[in-house]
């Protein structure tokens, strides 16, 4: 055993196998609650809402773009997360993040907010040359998950069962590779894949992404998941940034040095 490497492991053997077979792993205390609180202050200001005045909470969900202030850089660059990225995506195979983007802030709201369908997150435009012009729903997913090494859920507030936790179909990532296998490098559009994946995973066991502020769920990029209505008392702050790959995933390696993301794709293909 290489004890130097063992000391820097973020995940237990059980967590590694959970990621391969279930499609996600939960890391509690991945960043500090104090950093989460600093970040929420910035997010409240960006939304133009008052945390003490519920009359300013006029939307079921507010989506925010990229944030590169210090609390966000700290949250995504903790030692435990960087070690976990190595274990899941492969050492040297992912790009460090200096920001956190794609925030979804959900407010208490009894009715369906209209965005709660089961889906797989897209990762790349059909044509890199027109990436800036293409809308997100035109983006695609291919078998090697071009453009996304991990789906990540960063909890910047406490999230209980009533606070709109993300719904997860456990093991659903294993049913996506056969859908993508014949689509080639171009892959499939997000909406087409999501419809097929939702049908292929109907009835699978479900989990919900609950936890205290500072919890991070690291998920396989093919995981089928969905939002839900917020029935709690205070807004839920969640970042959904991708971990970007430095190099493409490979599904046939001569040295058998597969990352856990690659192992799961191969398992879904029956390899």
C-alpha positions in Angstrom: 0.0 0.0 0.0 1.2 3.5 -0.8 0.6 5.2 2.6 1.4 8.7 1.2 -1.5 8.4 -1.3 -3.7 6.7 1.3 -3.4 9.7 3.7 -4.7 12.0 0.9 -7.7 10.0 0.0 -11.0 11.8 0.4 -13.3 8.8 -0.2 -13.6 5.4 1.5 -13.7 2.2 -0.5 -17.4 2.1 0.2 -17.9 5.7 -1.1 -15.9 4.9 -4.3 -18.1 1.9 -5.0 -21.2 3.9 -4.2 -20.2 6.4 -6.8 -19.7 3.7 -9.5 -22.9 1.9 -8.7 -25.3 4.6 -7.4 -23.9 7.5 -9.3 -23.2 10.0 -6.5 -21.4 10.4 -3.2 -22.2 12.8 -0.4 -19.4 14.8 1.3 -20.4 16.5 4.5 -18.3 19.5 5.7 -16.7 19.8 2.2 -16.4 23.5 2.9 -17.2 25.5 6.0 -20.7 26.9 7.0 -19.0 30.3 7.6 -17.9 30.4 4.0 -21.5 29.4 3.0 -22.9 32.3 5.0 -20.5 34.8 3.4 -21.6 33.6 0.0 -25.3 33.9 0.8 -24.8 37.5 1.7 -23.4 38.1 -1.8 -26.2 36.1 -3.4 -28.9 38.0 -1.6 -27.5 41.2 -2.9 -27.2 39.9 -6.4 -30.9 38.8 -6.4 -32.1 42.2 -5.0 -34.1 40.4 -2.3 -34.2 41.0 1.4 -33.7 38.0 3.6 -35.9 39.7 6.3 -38.7 40.7 4.0 -40.7 37.9 2.5 -42.6 40.3 0.3 -39.4 40.5 -1.8 -39.5 36.7 -2.4 -41.7 37.0 -5.5 -40.3 34.1 -7.6 -40.3 30.3 -7.0 -36.7 30.2 -8.3 -34.0 32.7 -9.2 -31.1 31.5 -11.3 -27.8 33.3 -11.0 -24.6 33.1 -13.1 -21.0 32.8 -12.2 -19.5 34.1 -8.9 -15.7 34.4 -8.4 -15.5 36.2 -5.1 -13.4 34.8 -2.3 -16.1 32.7 -0.6 -16.9 30.9 -3.8 -13.2 30.2 -4.6 -12.7 28.9 -1.1 -15.8 26.6 -1.3 -14.7 24.8 -4.5 -11.0 24.5 -3.6 -10.9 22.7 -0.3 -8.3 19.9 0.1 -11.0 17.3 0.5 -12.8 18.3 -2.7 -9.6 18.5 -4.7 -8.7 15.0 -3.5 -12.1 13.7 -4.4 -11.9 15.2 -7.9 -8.7 13.2 -8.4 -10.3 10.0 -7.2 -13.5 10.4 -9.3 -12.3 12.1 -12.5 -8.6 11.0 -12.5 -5.4 12.7 -11.4 -4.5 15.4 -13.8 -7.7 14.9 -15.8 -9.8 17.8 -14.5 -9.5 21.6 -14.5 -9.4 23.6 -11.2 -12.3 26.0 -10.7 -11.8 29.6 -9.5 -15.6 30.3 -9.4 -19.0 28.8 -8.8 -21.7 29.4 -11.3 -25.2 28.2 -12.1 -26.9 28.9 -8.8 -30.5 28.0 -8.3 -32.1 29.7 -5.3 -35.5 28.2 -4.5 -38.1 30.0 -2.4 -41.0 28.6 -0.5 -43.7 28.0 -3.2 -46.6 25.6 -3.0 -47.3 25.3 -6.7 -45.2 23.5 -9.3 -42.5 26.0 -10.4 -42.5 24.4 -13.9 -38.9 23.1 -14.0 -39.1 19.8 -12.1 -38.8 17.3 -14.9 -36.3 14.4 -14.7 -33.2 15.2 -16.9 -29.5 14.7 -17.6 -27.5 17.9 -17.6 -26.0 18.9 -21.0 -22.3 19.4 -21.2 -21.3 20.7 -24.6 -22.7 22.6 -27.7 -23.2 20.6 -30.9 -20.5 22.8 -32.5 -17.8 24.4 -30.4 -17.6 27.2 -32.9 -21.1 28.3 -32.2 -21.0 27.7 -28.4 -21.7 31.4 -27.6 -24.8 31.5 -29.8 -26.4 28.2 -28.9 -28.9 28.1 -26.1 -28.5 25.6 -23.2 -31.3 23.4 -24.4 -29.5 23.0 -27.7 -26.5 21.6 -25.9 -25.7 17.9 -26.0 -24.3 14.9 -24.2 -22.1 12.2 -25.7 -20.8 8.9 -24.4 -17.5 10.3 -23.3 -19.3 13.2 -21.5 -17.4 15.9 -23.5 -17.3 19.1 -21.5 -18.3 17.7 -18.1 -16.3 15.5 -15.7 -18.8 15.7 -12.8 -22.2 17.1 -11.9 -21.8 18.8 -8.6 -24.4 20.0 -6.0 -23.0 22.6 -3.5 -25.3 23.2 -0.6 -24.9 26.9 0.5 -27.8 26.6 3.0 -29.2 23.9 5.2 -31.4 21.6 3.1 -34.0 19.4 4.7 -36.7 17.2 3.2 -39.1 20.2 2.8 -36.5 22.6 1.3 -36.6 21.5 -2.3 -33.7 19.0 -2.2 -32.7 17.7 -5.6 -34.2 14.3 -6.4 -31.9 11.6 -7.6 -32.7 8.3 -9.3 -30.2 6.0 -7.7 -28.1 4.1 -10.3 -29.7 5.9 -13.2 -26.3 6.9 -14.7 -25.8 3.2 -15.7 -28.8 3.3 -18.0 -27.6 6.3 -20.0 -24.6 4.9 -21.7 -26.6 2.4 -23.8 -28.8 5.3 -25.0 -25.7 7.2 -26.1 -23.7 4.3 -27.5 -24.8 4.7 -31.1 -24.9 8.5 -31.1 -21.2 9.0 -31.8 -19.1 12.0 -30.8 -22.0 14.4 -31.5 -24.1 12.7 -28.9 -27.8 13.6 -28.3 -29.5 16.9 -27.6 -30.2 17.4 -23.9 -34.0 17.3 -24.2 -34.0 14.1 -26.4 -31.6 12.3 -24.1 -33.5 13.4 -20.9 -36.8 12.1 -22.3 -35.2 8.7 -23.1 -33.3 8.6 -19.8 -36.4 9.5 -17.8 -38.3 6.7 -19.5 -35.5 4.2 -19.1 -35.1 4.9 -15.3 -38.8 5.1 -14.4 -39.5 3.3 -11.1 -35.8 3.3 -9.9 -35.1 4.0 -6.3 -34.9 7.7 -5.4 -32.7 9.7 -3.0 -32.8 13.4 -2.1 -29.8 15.7 -1.7 -30.3 16.9 1.9 -27.6 18.2 4.2 -26.2 21.1 6.1 -24.6 24.1 4.5 -21.1 23.0 3.3 -22.3 19.6 2.0 -21.4 18.7 -1.5 -22.8 15.9 -3.7 -20.4 14.8 -6.3 -22.4 13.1 -9.1 -21.7 11.1 -12.3 -22.4 13.4 -15.3 -25.0 11.0 -16.5 -27.1 10.9 -13.3 -30.8 11.5 -13.9 -32.1 14.0 -11.4 -34.9 16.6 -10.9 -35.8 19.7 -9.0 -39.0 19.9 -6.8 -41.2 22.5 -5.2 -40.0 24.2 -1.9 -42.4 23.5 1.0 -40.1 24.8 3.7 -39.7 28.2 5.4 -36.5 29.7 4.1 -34.9 29.9 0.7 -32.6 27.1 -0.5 -29.2 28.1 -2.0 -27.6 25.5 -4.3 -24.8 25.8 -6.8 -24.7 23.4 -9.7 -21.3 23.9 -11.4 -19.7 21.3 -13.6 -16.2 20.0 -13.0 -14.6 20.5 -16.4 -12.3 17.8 -17.9 -8.8 18.6 -18.8 -8.7 15.7 -21.2 -11.5 13.6 -22.7 -12.6 10.5 -20.9 -11.4 7.3 -22.5 -13.4 4.1 -22.5 -10.6 1.8 -23.8 -7.3 2.2 -22.0 -4.3 -0.1 -22.6 -3.1 0.4 -19.0 -6.5 -0.2 -17.5 -6.1 3.1 -15.5 -9.8 4.1 -15.6 -11.2 6.8 -13.5 -14.3 6.1 -11.5 -16.4 8.1 -14.0 -15.0 5.9 -16.8 -15.6 2.7 -14.8 -19.2 3.6 -14.4 -19.7 4.3 -18.1 -18.1 1.0 -19.0 -20.2 -0.8 -16.4 -23.3 0.8 -18.0 -22.2 -0.6 -21.4 -21.7 -4.1 -19.9 -17.9 -3.9 -20.0 
